[in-house]
C-alpha cells in the first residue's frame, strides 16, 4: 500500500471533544493559533471558521480542518482545494458559543 492509500484508508473521525463540547463537521469555531505558529495561522487568529472535517495523519495526530467564514473563496475549501482549507490542532480552536457572531 502506498502512502496516499494509507491516509485514505484511515477511518473518518466523526467528532472530537474540545473542553466540554463535542464538535463535528459543520460546527463553527474561533481560531486561536498557539504561540510560535506560522504567519498564516497568526493572520487567521480570532477569525470564525466552520469545521469541514476532522482528520488524522500518519503519526495519529488529529487536526480540525476548517474553512474561514469570511473567505470569499470558501467554496474552494468545501471542494477540498488547496489554499482555502486550514488545519489546526484541537488546542487551537475554540467552540463558538451562542451569541458570538
Secondary structure, 3 states (H helix, E strand, C coil): CCHHHHHHCCCCCCEEEECCEEEECCCEEEECCCCCCCHHHHHCCCCEEEEEEEEECCCCCEEEEEEECCCCCHHHHHCCCCCCCEEEEHHHEEECCCCCC
